[in-house]
Amino acid sequence: MLRSAEMRSSLAVILSVVVVCCGAGIVPPKSWNNATIGKDIIEPGRKYVPTKKPDHQRSLQLVLVATKTNATLHVDGKLAWWHSIAAPSKSVGPDDRFSVQERGLHVLRVHPITGQVQGHAVASGWMLVSASHAVRSLVRTARDKDVLVFFTVGEFGPGMRIDTELQEVLERLGAEHFTTRMPPDMYAMVCVKGGPVITEAYVANRASPTTEEDGQSPTPASPLAITAHVPVPQVKDVICPWKKTPKNLARAKFCFNYDGYGELCDCNKHHLLPMKHSLLKENNITDVPIVIIASNRPQVLFRQMSSLLRNRGIIVSNILVFVDGLHHEVEQLCSLLDIKCVAQTSDYDDATLRIRENYRQALTNAWHHFPAASRLIVLEEDLEVSPDFVNYFSQTSHLLDMDSSLWCISAWNDNGFDSTSSDPAALYRVEYFPGLGWMMTRNSVQQLLDVWPSEREGYDWDVWVRWDSNRLERECIIPDVSRTYHFGISGSHTSSAFHALYYQDHTINQLPDVQLRNVNGLLKDEYEKEIRQLIAEAEPIKATDFQLGEVPPSQGGPCELELEGTNKTYAFFFKMKAWEDTDLYKTVAKCFTIWDLDVRGHHHGLWRFHYYENTVLMFAVPLNMYMNDVIRLFKHPVDIVQSLQFGE
């Protein structure tokens, strides 16, 4: 179905559209011509006549071609963007995960005057979870009058039919045929944000049966090609009419050249810069630098800065951004926000080695900028911080000086999901290095630098740092409710689908002035006293308390657990002979909805978390160090779960 300019009679939009399809499958490139247009996609009784672009107004000519495995966009006859994915195999397995994640709906953000492609996002149509966050974010942060180009690569996919949030975004932009597409179809739409739909088109591949039930890839879809002319607005209609101050003039220039910054380039935000923050009544980290590990993702960096610069107690001069490479847009953003950026160079092409080298240089050079500092805080650029981020570290920083068994203070709780964290004043000790926003003393950082991996050792930074030889039996402090939120949905080691599964439902504290409870109770001996007290008051969780289906939770099956009451303490014991013995652990972790990819977040074999406002102590037996205390203090028979039964 094509929507012509005649359907938008109030808009003087000139459109020419050519849709290439074949009801029976792929049309070879040499056969692409108007004669191959299928009758099933043409609206009966309507004549489509390609028209010339108007002479009285400049327009951008967009030519989009999308197929099963690639797409190209030409703007005014020049290649502006292209993308290709590997042809998927007959069945979707682990080796196909990246191509699967890129098969679905893509969107490009195009500058309305220059025609430059300034943003790209994709929502997989073939994942079992909603993976459209990136697309929705790109649309939300686009400027009014930006040109948005939507299209499918690798067909529409069944995921698009159940993603109601994405459907609402497309409908608000004016789409009429998005929600009626079937999985094998191809789809495209060109529209102006805050303006008209230029064209909407689809190819109905009804001859290709949907096969998502058995995990098979569909029959290859017919390609889709459209040509559209988008009127170019006047420059004065794109630049915001802010008050003419030096900062606003720099902001207006930045927002004309770059896109995807949401409120920074919102014409209604007249007094956004500088971002306002208030003083912290008692700030114990005024001399602690906040080191940001960054790359060429300026929009991501801005989102982080939007939360960090508004933090109560933030000292802007303490922020130091270390950027992997020379990137003009990142440099301009830092200048606009009055934060210091340091460009670092590396000869490595491998992503793992580049990231690790950026960390090494940042951890080395930070002390040159802050020679008197005794510790530092490290953040990756794709972390949003809570309103009490500075206050959280201010209240906990002294623990690193008081307890030699502590290694770091972290703002992140791996097990801090919506259903497993609820107390923003609570803190725990864990053996695993959480990362994602952490504080470490200068001596501990230097210990890492002294044994840093050589070029021949191709370890990921975050894998290497967690080695026992680096940790030296020390622990980290974590909050029950995280003070950072990992919003990065694309990168060297993540994707939108992975983010939807393991990061999207993490809780971040939203309260600005949380007074942490019993901070000194995190000192080693005091913490062990608290654990013993919890053991004494705990009630048991038994294997029969879990309701499971025929399919194990680790394979996507259901698992329900309902605990009586609230504000109670429960203890659960399960068999785990070695840290590599993870089969039962992963099932149990799925049931409790904590992190299940690997073993992390425990304290000497004890996991501690909230489960719907109850405290749960989860003991790995015999690995935990508390069984003598359990025998002495636990008031119930100890039921060590050996397995969970399915289908009963």
Secondary structure, DSSP 8 states (H G I E B T S, - for coil): ----GGGSTTS---EE------TTS---GGG-SGGG--GGGS-TT---------SSS-EEEEEEEE-SSEEEEEETTEEEEEEE-----SB--GGGHHHHHTSEEEEEEE-TTT--EEEEEEEESSSSS---HHHHHHHHHS-TT-EEEEEEES---THHHH-HHHHHHHHHTT-SSSTT--TT-EEEEEEETTS-EEEEEEE--TTS---GGGTB-------EEEEEEEE---GGGTS------HHHHHHHHHHHH----GGGG-TT-TT-SS------SS-S-TT--EEEEE-S-HHHHHHHHHHHTTSTT--GGGEEEEEES--HHHHHHHHHHT-EEEEE-----SHHHHHHHHHHHHHHHHHHH-TT-SEEEEEETTEEE-TTHHHHHHHHTTHHHH-TTEEEEES--TT-BTTT---TT-EEEESS---SSEEEEHHHHHHHHHT---TT----HHHHTTSHHHHTT-EEEEESSBSEEE---SBTTB-HHHHHHHTTTB-B---S----S-GGGGSHHHHHHHHHHHHHH-EE--GGGEEE-SS-GGGT--EEE--SSSS-EEEEEEEESSTT--HHHHHHHHHHTS--SS--S-BTTEEEEEETTEEEEEEEEETSS-HHHHHHH--S---EE-------
